[in-house]
Amino acid sequence: MTLGTGIGWRPEIADAVERMAGAAGGVDWVEVVAENVCPGHIDASLLRLRERGVTVVPHGVSLGLGGADRPDEQRLRSLAERAEALGAPLVTEHIAFVRAGGALTASPLLEAGHLLPVPRTRDALDVLCENVRIAQDALPVPLALENIAALINWPGEEMTEGQFLYDLVDRTGVRLLIDVANLHTNHVNRGEDPAKALDELPVEAIAYVHVAGGFERDGVWHDSHAHPVPRQVLDVLADLASRVTPPGVLLERDDDFPEPGELEGELTAIREVLEKAEARGTGATAPTAEPRAEEAEESEAAGTAEVAEPVARQRLALAQAALLSALVAGTPVPEGFDRVRLGVQARALAAKRADVVGKVAPELPEILGSSYRPTFVAYAQGHPMTDGYRRDALSFAEHVLLTGRPDDADTLRAVRRWWLERSGPAPLSQRPTARLARATRRVLLRR
């Protein structure tokens, strides 16, 4: 299956995407964050795109296949439901962990709120391969996994990224979603050569490619998805396209959305890179996202023969819990990690939490104004996320009310009203006690 050139669908640019879809030099397909799709209430824009024959691919961000625990069955069911509801030919996720702790470590379960890199070790690879096979068995369509951007290196790694990905594909038959922006990010932050990674990874396993923007500050590249695609990222795309013709290439933009004309310009730049590579002639054409029958049989055989040892899961669990606790709970930095880089990563996670909570609960930044971000970052330093962003928003509001900061009576009253409206099983206005109070008030007013 050839996807063509696509864009990440977001509500903020839905109208622009619909106008570009199917137009000459526009959008051939879209990708949507899986967790933002409700199978029974799919956004009307996505339904219109589907009716016009535009392929929609769900892209998961919370499964955490690189974590020490086996994949959560409910999360897998949810991802499968979204794939079926969208009629998707495949689903995608990340080679990352997003939570740690819990039963394997007899410690509190912590949420990162972001994608964190797995160590490139035999233990981590064994666990990842088993988790991938579990996911493949649960999903109705093929799975492709994305390489992630990272700010930190794990000590004692045993493989390069290309070797790790090669072995993952060889053992599971999983497809790859190669993010060339992440390869550039890891070049700046971790000293890893994108060309070497492309030399080593199995390019024939590519399902599609991500392209995105970012920025550099103090020698650190931030994969923001909120800036134009830089020349360096397009150069990595050109290198990849000189080796293989990817079935699809997708532009990601998650924030600070520009005018539609600017998005069209970035899509044009991507197409020009691919056309130049095609004119020069590439070495091979990537297969479709559907694995060949012999690959599926090999994957099934591998799944029967290879199971991650419980001790490997526990070693990985302890290592990931120690790292995540240092990042979000202020515990000591595990031995071998760069303290400065861990500090940068911790601040990035807190900023990410503030941004996402601000989107999940947009009233809070409106109520708190300029004090929202510093107040939230101070809260995040002592309050790790344990139960998702909506619970995080409520906990932050409770923190504001308990500490009385900011010290403004009107602001605190507004936060209290917001918290009361959302803290129960139903909105305050719909609760029986609220209805009773209103009825009593009406009776008293009539007297």
C-alpha positions as CSV (number, residue, x, y, z in Angstrom):
1,M,0.0,0.0,0.0
2,T,1.3,3.4,-1.0
3,L,0.2,6.2,1.3
4,G,1.7,9.3,-0.3
5,T,2.3,12.6,1.4
6,G,0.2,13.2,4.6
7,I,-0.2,15.4,7.6
8,G,-1.1,14.9,11.2
9,W,-4.7,15.8,11.7
10,R,-5.4,18.1,14.6
11,P,-8.7,19.9,15.4
12,E,-7.0,23.3,15.1
13,I,-6.2,22.7,11.4
14,A,-9.1,20.4,10.5
15,D,-10.6,22.8,7.9
16,A,-7.3,23.4,6.2
17,V,-6.6,19.6,6.1
18,E,-10.0,19.0,4.5
19,R,-9.3,21.7,1.8
20,M,-5.9,20.2,1.1
21,A,-7.1,16.6,1.1
22,G,-7.2,15.2,-2.5
23,A,-6.0,18.4,-4.0
24,A,-3.1,18.4,-6.4
25,G,0.0,18.7,-4.4
26,G,-2.0,18.6,-1.2
27,V,-2.7,15.8,1.4
28,D,-3.1,12.1,0.4
29,W,-3.7,10.7,3.9
30,V,-3.8,11.8,7.6
31,E,-2.7,10.4,11.0
32,V,-4.6,11.1,14.2
33,V,-3.6,10.7,17.8
34,A,-5.4,7.5,18.8
35,E,-6.1,8.5,22.3
36,N,-8.0,11.6,21.0
37,V,-10.5,9.5,19.0
38,C,-13.7,8.3,20.5
39,P,-15.0,5.3,18.4
40,G,-18.6,6.2,19.0
41,H,-18.2,10.0,18.4
42,I,-15.6,10.4,15.7
43,D,-15.0,14.0,14.7
44,A,-17.1,15.1,11.8
45,S,-14.0,16.3,9.9
46,L,-12.5,12.8,10.1
47,L,-15.7,11.2,9.0
48,R,-15.8,13.5,5.9
49,L,-12.2,12.6,5.1
50,R,-13.1,8.9,5.4
51,E,-16.1,9.3,3.1
52,R,-13.8,10.9,0.5
53,G,-11.5,7.9,0.6
54,V,-8.7,9.5,2.6
55,T,-6.8,7.0,4.7
56,V,-6.8,7.7,8.5
57,V,-4.1,6.1,10.6
58,P,-4.4,6.0,14.4
59,H,-1.1,6.9,16.1
60,G,-0.9,5.8,19.8
61,V,1.2,7.6,22.4
62,S,0.3,5.8,25.7
63,L,0.8,2.1,25.3
64,G,4.4,2.1,26.5
65,L,5.5,-1.1,24.7
66,G,9.1,-0.4,25.9
67,G,8.1,-0.6,29.5
68,A,8.8,-3.5,31.8
69,D,5.1,-4.5,32.3
70,R,3.2,-6.4,29.7
71,P,0.9,-4.3,27.6
72,D,-2.4,-3.3,29.3
73,E,-5.2,-5.2,27.8
74,Q,-7.7,-2.3,28.0
75,R,-5.3,0.0,26.2
76,L,-4.8,-2.6,23.5
77,R,-8.6,-3.1,23.1
78,S,-9.0,0.7,22.8
79,L,-6.3,0.9,20.1
80,A,-7.9,-2.0,18.2
81,E,-11.4,-0.3,18.4
82,R,-10.0,2.9,17.0
83,A,-8.3,1.1,14.1
84,E,-11.6,-0.6,13.3
85,A,-13.7,2.5,13.7
86,L,-11.4,4.4,11.3
87,G,-11.0,1.6,8.8
88,A,-7.2,2.0,9.2
89,P,-4.8,-0.3,7.3
90,L,-2.3,-0.2,10.2
91,V,-1.8,1.3,13.6
92,T,1.4,2.9,15.0
93,E,3.0,3.4,18.4
94,H,6.4,4.2,19.9
95,I,9.5,2.4,21.1
96,A,9.4,4.0,24.5
97,F,8.2,3.7,28.1
98,V,5.7,6.1,29.5
99,R,5.2,4.8,33.1
100,A,7.2,2.8,35.7
101,G,7.0,1.4,39.2
102,G,4.1,-0.6,40.4
103,A,4.0,-4.3,41.2
104,L,7.3,-5.3,39.7
105,T,9.2,-2.8,41.9
106,A,6.8,-2.7,44.9
107,S,6.8,1.1,44.4
108,P,4.2,3.7,43.4
109,L,3.3,3.7,39.8
110,L,4.5,6.9,38.1
111,E,3.5,8.4,34.8
112,A,6.1,10.3,32.6
113,G,3.5,12.2,30.6
114,H,5.9,11.8,27.7
115,L,7.8,9.3,25.7
116,L,11.1,8.1,27.3
117,P,13.8,6.1,25.7
118,V,14.4,2.4,26.5
119,P,17.9,1.2,27.2
120,R,19.4,-0.5,24.1
121,T,20.3,-3.7,26.1
122,R,19.5,-7.3,25.6
123,D,17.1,-7.3,28.6
124,A,15.1,-4.3,27.1
125,L,15.1,-5.9,23.7
126,D,13.8,-9.2,25.0
127,V,11.0,-7.4,26.9
128,L,10.1,-5.2,24.0
129,C,9.9,-8.1,21.6
130,E,7.6,-10.0,23.8
131,N,5.4,-6.9,24.4
132,V,5.3,-6.3,20.6
133,R,4.1,-9.9,20.0
134,I,1.4,-9.5,22.6
135,A,0.2,-6.3,20.9
136,Q,0.4,-7.9,17.4
137,D,-1.9,-10.7,18.6
138,A,-4.4,-8.2,20.0
139,L,-4.6,-5.8,17.1
140,P,-6.7,-6.4,13.9
141,V,-4.2,-4.7,11.6
142,P,-0.4,-4.6,11.3
143,L,1.6,-2.6,13.9
144,A,4.5,-0.2,13.1
145,L,6.7,1.3,15.8
146,E,8.4,4.7,15.8
147,N,11.9,5.6,16.9
148,I,11.8,8.4,19.5
149,A,13.8,11.5,20.2
150,A,15.8,11.6,23.4
151,L,17.7,14.1,25.6
152,I,19.5,11.5,27.6
153,N,21.7,8.4,27.1
154,W,21.3,5.2,29.2
155,P,24.6,4.0,30.7
156,G,25.8,0.5,29.6
157,E,24.0,0.3,26.3
158,E,24.9,-2.7,24.2
159,M,23.6,-1.7,20.8
160,T,23.3,1.2,18.5
161,E,19.8,2.4,17.5
162,G,20.1,0.8,14.1
163,Q,21.2,-2.5,15.6
164,F,18.4,-2.4,18.1
165,L,15.7,-1.7,15.5
166,Y,17.2,-4.4,13.1
167,D,17.0,-7.1,15.8
168,L,13.4,-5.9,16.8
169,V,12.2,-6.3,13.2
170,D,14.1,-9.6,12.7
171,R,12.5,-11.2,15.8
172,T,8.9,-9.8,15.6
173,G,8.3,-8.9,11.9
174,V,7.0,-5.5,13.2
175,R,7.1,-2.6,10.7
176,L,8.9,0.7,11.4
177,L,7.7,4.2,11.5
178,I,11.0,6.1,11.0
179,D,11.0,9.7,12.3
180,V,13.8,11.5,10.5
181,A,13.4,14.5,12.9
182,N,14.1,12.2,15.8
183,L,17.2,10.9,14.1
184,H,18.4,14.5,13.8
185,T,17.4,15.2,17.4
186,N,19.5,12.2,18.6
187,H,22.4,13.4,16.4
188,V,22.5,16.8,18.3
189,N,21.6,15.4,21.8
190,R,23.3,12.1,21.8
191,G,26.0,12.3,19.2
192,E,24.5,9.6,17.0
193,D,25.1,9.8,13.2
194,P,21.7,9.6,11.3
195,A,23.5,8.1,8.3
196,K,25.0,5.3,10.4
197,A,21.5,4.6,11.8
198,L,20.1,4.4,8.3
199,D,23.0,2.1,7.3
200,E,22.1,-0.3,10.1
201,L,18.3,-0.4,10.2
202,P,16.2,-2.5,7.9
203,V,14.8,0.2,5.6
204,E,12.7,-2.4,3.8
205,A,10.6,-2.7,6.9
206,I,9.5,1.0,6.8
207,A,5.7,1.5,6.9
208,Y,6.0,5.3,6.6
209,V,8.1,8.3,7.7
210,H,7.6,11.3,10.0
211,V,9.0,14.8,9.4
212,A,8.7,17.5,12.0
213,G,10.3,20.7,13.2
214,G,12.1,21.7,16.4
215,F,14.7,24.2,17.7
216,E,18.1,24.2,19.3
217,R,18.8,26.0,22.6
218,D,22.1,25.8,24.6
219,G,23.3,22.9,22.6
220,V,20.1,20.8,23.1
221,W,17.7,20.1,20.2
222,H,14.0,20.2,21.3
223,D,11.7,18.2,19.1
224,S,8.8,20.7,19.5
225,H,6.5,19.8,16.6
226,A,5.7,23.5,16.8
227,H,8.3,25.0,14.5
228,P,9.0,24.8,10.7
229,V,10.9,21.7,9.4
230,P,14.6,22.7,9.2
231,R,16.9,22.0,6.4
232,Q,18.8,19.4,8.5
233,V,15.7,17.3,8.9
234,L,15.0,17.4,5.2
235,D,18.6,16.4,4.5
236,V,18.0,13.2,6.7
237,L,14.8,12.6,4.7
238,A,16.8,12.9,1.5
239,D,19.4,10.4,2.7
240,L,16.6,7.9,3.6
241,A,14.9,8.5,0.3
242,S,18.1,7.8,-1.5
243,R,18.1,4.3,0.0
244,V,14.5,3.3,-0.3
245,T,11.2,4.8,-1.5
246,P,9.0,5.1,1.6
247,P,5.4,4.1,1.2
248,G,4.4,7.4,2.9
249,V,5.8,10.5,4.5
250,L,3.8,12.6,7.0
251,L,4.3,16.1,8.3
252,E,3.7,16.5,12.1
253,R,2.6,19.7,13.7
254,D,1.1,19.8,17.2
255,D,1.2,23.4,18.3
256,D,1.7,27.1,17.1
257,F,-0.1,26.2,13.9
258,P,0.8,28.4,11.0
259,E,-1.4,29.6,8.1
260,P,-2.5,26.9,5.7
261,G,-0.2,28.3,3.1
262,E,2.8,27.6,5.3
263,L,1.7,24.0,5.9
264,E,1.3,23.6,2.1
265,G,4.8,25.0,1.6
266,E,6.2,22.4,4.0
267,L,4.4,19.6,2.2
268,T,5.8,20.9,-1.1
269,A,9.3,20.9,0.3
270,I,8.8,17.2,1.4
271,R,7.5,16.3,-2.0
272,E,10.5,18.0,-3.7
273,V,12.9,15.9,-1.6
274,L,11.2,12.7,-2.6
275,E,11.0,13.7,-6.3
276,K,14.7,14.5,-6.4
277,A,15.5,11.1,-4.9
278,E,13.2,9.4,-7.3
279,A,14.8,11.2,-10.2
280,R,18.3,10.0,-9.1
281,G,16.9,6.5,-8.6
282,T,16.7,4.8,-5.2
283,G,18.0,1.4,-4.3
284,A,14.7,-0.3,-3.4
285,T,11.0,0.2,-2.8
286,A,9.7,-0.4,0.7
287,P,7.0,-3.1,0.9
288,T,3.5,-2.5,2.1
289,A,2.6,-2.3,5.8
290,E,1.1,-5.8,5.6
291,P,3.8,-8.3,6.4
292,R,4.4,-11.1,4.0
293,A,3.1,-14.6,4.9
294,E,6.6,-16.0,5.6
295,E,7.4,-13.0,7.8
296,A,4.2,-13.6,9.8
297,E,5.1,-17.3,10.2
298,E,8.6,-16.4,11.4
299,S,7.2,-13.9,13.8
300,E,4.8,-16.5,15.2
301,A,7.6,-19.0,15.6
302,A,9.8,-16.5,17.4
303,G,6.9,-15.6,19.7
304,T,6.6,-19.2,20.7
305,A,10.3,-19.8,21.2
306,E,11.3,-16.6,22.9
307,V,9.8,-15.3,26.1
308,A,11.4,-12.6,28.2
309,E,12.6,-14.0,31.5
310,P,10.8,-12.6,34.6
311,V,14.2,-11.5,35.9
312,A,14.8,-9.4,32.7
313,R,11.5,-7.7,33.3
314,Q,12.3,-7.0,36.9
315,R,15.8,-5.6,36.1
316,L,14.3,-3.4,33.5
317,A,11.5,-2.3,35.8
318,L,13.9,-1.3,38.6
319,A,16.1,0.7,36.1
320,Q,13.1,2.5,34.5
321,A,11.5,3.2,37.9
322,A,14.7,4.7,39.3
323,L,15.1,7.0,36.2
324,L,11.5,8.1,36.1
325,S,11.5,8.8,39.8
326,A,14.6,11.0,39.4
327,L,12.9,12.9,36.6
328,V,9.5,13.5,38.2
329,A,9.9,13.0,41.9
330,G,13.3,14.5,42.6
331,T,14.9,11.3,43.9
332,P,18.7,10.8,43.4
333,V,20.0,10.5,39.9
334,P,20.8,6.8,39.1
335,E,24.5,6.0,38.6
336,G,25.9,6.6,35.2
337,F,23.4,9.2,34.0
338,D,24.4,12.8,33.1
339,R,23.0,15.0,35.9
340,V,22.8,18.1,33.7
341,R,21.0,16.3,30.9
342,L,18.6,14.7,33.4
343,G,17.8,18.2,34.7
344,V,17.0,19.4,31.2
345,Q,14.8,16.3,30.7
346,A,13.0,16.9,34.0
347,R,12.3,20.5,33.1
348,A,11.1,19.4,29.7
349,L,8.7,16.9,31.2
350,A,7.3,19.5,33.6
351,A,6.8,21.9,30.7
352,K,5.1,19.2,28.7
353,R,2.7,18.5,31.6
354,A,1.9,22.2,31.9
355,D,1.1,22.4,28.2
356,V,-1.0,19.3,28.1
357,V,-3.0,20.1,31.3
358,G,-3.5,23.6,29.8
359,K,-5.1,21.9,26.8
360,V,-7.1,19.4,28.8
361,A,-8.4,22.1,31.1
362,P,-8.0,25.4,29.2
363,E,-10.0,27.3,31.9
364,L,-7.1,26.9,34.3
365,P,-4.6,29.0,32.3
366,E,-7.4,31.5,31.6
367,I,-8.2,31.8,35.4
368,L,-4.5,31.9,36.5
369,G,-3.2,34.0,33.7
370,S,0.6,34.6,33.7
371,S,1.0,32.7,37.0
372,Y,-0.3,29.4,35.5
373,R,3.0,28.1,34.2
374,P,5.3,28.9,37.1
375,T,2.6,27.7,39.6
376,F,2.2,24.5,37.7
377,V,5.9,23.8,37.3
378,A,6.4,24.4,41.0
379,Y,3.5,22.0,41.7
380,A,5.0,19.4,39.3
381,Q,8.3,19.2,41.1
382,G,6.7,17.7,44.2
383,H,3.7,15.9,42.7
384,P,4.4,13.2,40.1
385,M,1.6,12.3,37.7
386,T,0.1,9.0,38.6
387,D,-3.3,8.8,36.8
388,G,-3.4,10.8,33.5
389,Y,-3.8,14.4,32.6
390,R,-7.4,15.0,33.6
391,R,-6.7,13.8,37.2
392,D,-3.5,15.9,37.0
393,A,-5.6,19.0,36.3
394,L,-7.9,18.3,39.2
395,S,-4.9,17.6,41.5
396,F,-3.2,20.9,40.4
397,A,-6.4,22.8,41.2
398,E,-6.6,21.2,44.6
399,H,-3.0,22.2,45.2
400,V,-3.8,25.8,44.3
401,L,-6.7,25.9,46.7
402,L,-4.8,24.2,49.6
403,T,-1.7,26.5,49.3
404,G,-3.8,29.6,48.6
405,R,-1.4,30.6,45.8
406,P,-1.7,32.8,43.9
407,D,-2.8,35.1,46.7
408,D,-5.8,36.6,45.0
409,A,-9.3,36.0,46.4
410,D,-11.1,36.3,43.0
411,T,-8.7,33.9,41.3
412,L,-9.1,31.3,44.1
413,R,-12.9,31.6,44.0
414,A,-12.8,30.9,40.2
415,V,-10.5,27.9,40.7
416,R,-12.8,26.6,43.4
417,R,-15.8,26.9,41.1
418,W,-13.9,25.1,38.4
419,W,-12.8,22.3,40.7
420,L,-16.3,21.8,42.2
421,E,-17.8,21.6,38.7
422,R,-15.4,18.8,37.7
423,S,-14.4,16.9,40.8
424,G,-17.5,14.7,41.1
425,P,-18.9,11.9,39.0
426,A,-21.1,14.4,37.2
427,P,-20.9,18.2,36.6
428,L,-22.0,20.2,39.6
429,S,-25.0,21.6,37.7
430,Q,-26.2,18.0,37.1
431,R,-25.8,16.5,40.6
432,P,-28.9,15.8,42.7
433,T,-27.7,17.9,45.5
434,A,-27.2,20.9,43.2
435,R,-30.7,20.4,41.8
436,L,-32.2,20.1,45.3
437,A,-30.4,23.3,46.3
438,R,-31.7,25.2,43.3
439,A,-35.3,23.9,43.9
440,T,-35.1,24.9,47.6
441,R,-33.8,28.4,46.6
442,R,-36.7,28.9,44.2
443,V,-39.3,27.9,46.8
444,L,-37.8,30.3,49.3
445,L,-37.8,33.1,46.8
446,R,-41.5,32.6,46.1
447,R,-42.4,33.1,49.8
